[in-house]
Amino acid sequence: MRLKNKKVIALVESDFEDLELWYPILRLREESATVDLVGKEANKIYMGKYGVPAESDKAFKDIDVDAYDAILVPGGWAPDKLRRYSEVLDFVKAMDQAKKPIGQICHAGWVLISAHILQDVKVTSTPGIKDDMTNGGAIWLDEPVVVDGHIISSRRPPDLPPYVKAFADKLAES
């Protein structure tokens, strides 16, 4: 499989959008990528907005970001919590500096805004945070998926198929 030997961080926190966390994880695992769910605590069960659980494999403190090839930020209300952790912002900044794939969907743009990595970057998100994205320096487009260099963004669950394909394609290139 084309993603064998690729390692991905999938950030998790309570109130994640269930499909926006699980769909990318399952698709990447189908292509043989290793995807670790990473939260504030290891082995903790976080509940999605619609009640689907996700148990973290590792805690933020256990992560050597250099050992990973990419990072995924889910949508839902979790990004508003995730962006408050300095470790998460450090992970995103490190991935950005190394030009490793960063996937964000829906409200996940909040994390990238707080990491200050969107200046002049073309992105999309849920239209509800369009102003936040543009105020964070991004160039916002209303498209199912936008790829600008190593940053792959998407709007909402119906856009998951092209979003995850674009993310997997970028990960395979790296």
N, C-alpha and C positions, 0 to 999 in steps of 0.2 A: 504494500500500500504506500502511496506517495507521502504520507505524513509520519511514517515510521521514524522513530528517533526524534520527533519533535515534541517539545514539552510546553504546555500552555497553562497559565494561571487563569482560573475562572473565579473571579471575586464573588463572594456571597455574603449577604447580610439579610436580615429579616425584611419581609415585604418586597422581595424581588418579584419581577413579573415572571411567572412560572415558565411559560414557553420561551421567553427571552434568555433564560438561564439554561434550561434543559435541552432545547433544540440544538443550539450550537455544540454543547458538550457531546451529545449523542452522535451528531453528524461527524464531529472531529474524531471521536473514538472509533467510529466505523471505518475511518481512514487510517487507523492505527496510531493516532496521536495519543500521547499521555496527557490527560487533562486533570489537574489537581484543583479541587474546590478549596479555596483559601478564604478564611474568615478571621475575625478577631481571635477566636478560640478554635483549637483543633478538636475534632470529634464532637462538635456541637451540631444539633439539628436546628436549622433555620427554616422558618416557614414562609412559603411564597404567598403572594396576595390571594391566591385561590386555594390555598391549603396544601399544595404539593411540597413535601419536605425535601431538604437538601442537607446532607451531613458533610461538614467540612472535613477535608483530609488533613489539612495543615492550618496552623495559625500564622498570622502575619509575621510574627517574630521568628518563625522557623524557615522563612523563605530567603534563599540566595537568588535574587532576581537575575543574576548573570547566568544561572543554570537553566533559565527558561528562554524560549524562542518567541513567545507572544503572550498577550494578556487580553482577556475578555471582560468587559464590564456590562452586566445585565441592566435592564431597565426596571421599571416599577418605582417603588418609593425607596428601595435600597440605596440608590446612588446618593440620595440626600444624606444618608448615614455614612456611606463609604467615604465620601469626600471629607469627612471630619477626622479621619485617621491619617496621621502624618505618614505612616508606613505605606498606605495606599497611594498617596500622592507621590511618595518617593519611588514606588514601583512604576507608576505611569511616567514620571519624568525620566527614569532610567531607560525604560523601553523607548521613549521618544528620542532620547539622546543617541541610543544605539540603533535607531531606525528599525526597530523590531515591530511587527504588526500589533496594532492596538485596535481592538474591536469595541465599538460602542453603539448601543441601540436605545431608542426612545429617550428616557430621562437620563441615561448614562452619560450624556454630554456634560452634566453637572460636574462629574468627576474630572473630566478633561479641562473644564473651565477652571476649577479650583487648582489644578496642576499647572495652569498658565501655559498650555502648549498649543493653543488654537489660533494664535495670531496669524492671520492671512491664510488659514487652512480652510479648504472647501469641505463642508460637512452637511449632514442632515440630522434630523432628530424628530421627535414628536413636535408638531407645530406649536404645542403649548409652551415649549421652552426656546422657540425661535429667537425671541428678544434676548434671552440669557446668552444664547450662543453668539449672537452678533455683538452683544455688549462685551463678550469675552474675546472678541477679535476675529471670530470665524466669519467665513463667507457661507451663508446658509442657503441650501438648495432644497427644493421640495421634490425629492426623487427617492425611489425605493432604497437605493444604495448609492453611496458616494465613496469613491476611493481617491484619496489625495496622498500620494506617496505611501507611507506605511500605516496611515490612519483610515480605517474602514468604518463607515457609519451607516446607520439605517434608522427608519422612522418608527416602525411598530410591528407587531407579530405577523400580519399578512406579508410583510417584506422579508421574513426570515429566509426563505429559500435563496433568493439572490444575494442576500447579506452573507449567509454562511458560505455559499459558494465563493464569493469574492474574498472572504477572510481565508478560507482554505487555500485558494489559489495563491494569495499573497504569502501565506505561511509556507507553502510548497516552494516558492521562489527563494525564500530566505535561507 
